[in-house]
Amino acid sequence: MKTAALTLNPFSLMMEPELVLQTMERSQQLRGLRRHKLRPLDKPLIPYTQEALAARAAFDAAIDAEDFEARAESYLN
């Protein structure tokens, strides 16, 4: 009876990792899941066009060219 209450209480499971592993191993729902690896960061979903790459390079160059220290000084003075 006590072990049944422990497996149903998520807070007690957080405190006892071995019970979590045992509960996961006994779970029919977890065993029924399809297993496959998703790697969404491996390649971009939308291929970059030359215009998009040029715009990104121009934005990066503009940021690199800014003098943030001088700008910060103007705000402080």
Secondary structure, DSSP 8 states (H G I E B T S, - for coil): -HHHHHHH-HHHHHH-HHHHHHHHHH-HHHHTS------TTSS-SS---HHHHHHHHHHHHHHHHS-HHHHHHHHH-
